[in-house]
Amino acid sequence: MSGNNSNSESIFIKSAASTNGMTTLLVGAIVALIGACIIILLPQLFFLVGILFLSGSIIAFVMGFYKLKEPKYSIELTREAIKYQHRKGTWLIEWDNVHRIDVPRIHKGLEHVDLEMVGIRLKQPESMLNNISPRLITHLLMEQRPLIAHLAMSNCQSGQCYGDDIIEDTKFKCADGNLITGVSAMFANRMAKLQQGLGYDIYVSANDLDRDSQAFVNLLRKCHESVMIEKVQSESVG
């Protein structure tokens, strides 16, 4: 395995959302200074303009703060797994569990439109529940609402509208008969719903990548193929 931001064992992908944190803070400071000067030095007529500058600086400070809180790398590709890192937590997918990788597509009128994300279909989706933090599950359930909205619109166009598509059941029965509850069950139901509607279990936003979605798909496929070939060779030698 090899690629940008890599060493001999891993490839690191940097999130676009985590870049330019200090620059954003610097811009916020400059805008705040301009706003203060307007309020202090210019006539009362320009007071609201100064307030607008100060409001913009607050937004820049908040954005810069959250950019700096993001992990240095959003994704690490090792010989064993894909590891996703977020300020809310992590998830991990072993290469053996990967079935398919591609850019999801949706119907828009008579056309198919690529979504700005990468989809990963798993061989055993339920095993994912042991490799994801509860805080990240809550975040992903919120982040995936637009995907559910797309599915709801598609259902309506086919004459089957469901008003509760955005709310997941808090109970889920695993293939082995075990019953899980809470946010893990909600996420399991969400994965099943998205797999049925879009064909994938896990979705990585383009904002978490340092390249376009198709380029990342190609990288993942190359890594997956390399790992599988190494595994077959190792088993044949053994």
Buried (B, 14 or more C-beta within 10 A) or exposed (E): BEBEEBEEEBBBBBBBBBEBBEEBBEBBBEBBEBBBEBBEEEEEEEEEBBEEBBEBBEEBBEBBEBBEEBBEBBBBBBEEBBBBBBEBBBBBBBBBBBEBBBBBBBEEEEEEEEBEBBBBBBEEBBBBBEBBEEBBBBBBBEBBEEBBEBBBBBBEEEEEEEEEBBEBEEEBEBEEEEEBEEBBBBBBBBBBBBBEBBEBBBBBBBEBBBBEBEEBBEBBBBBBEBBEEEEEEEEEEE
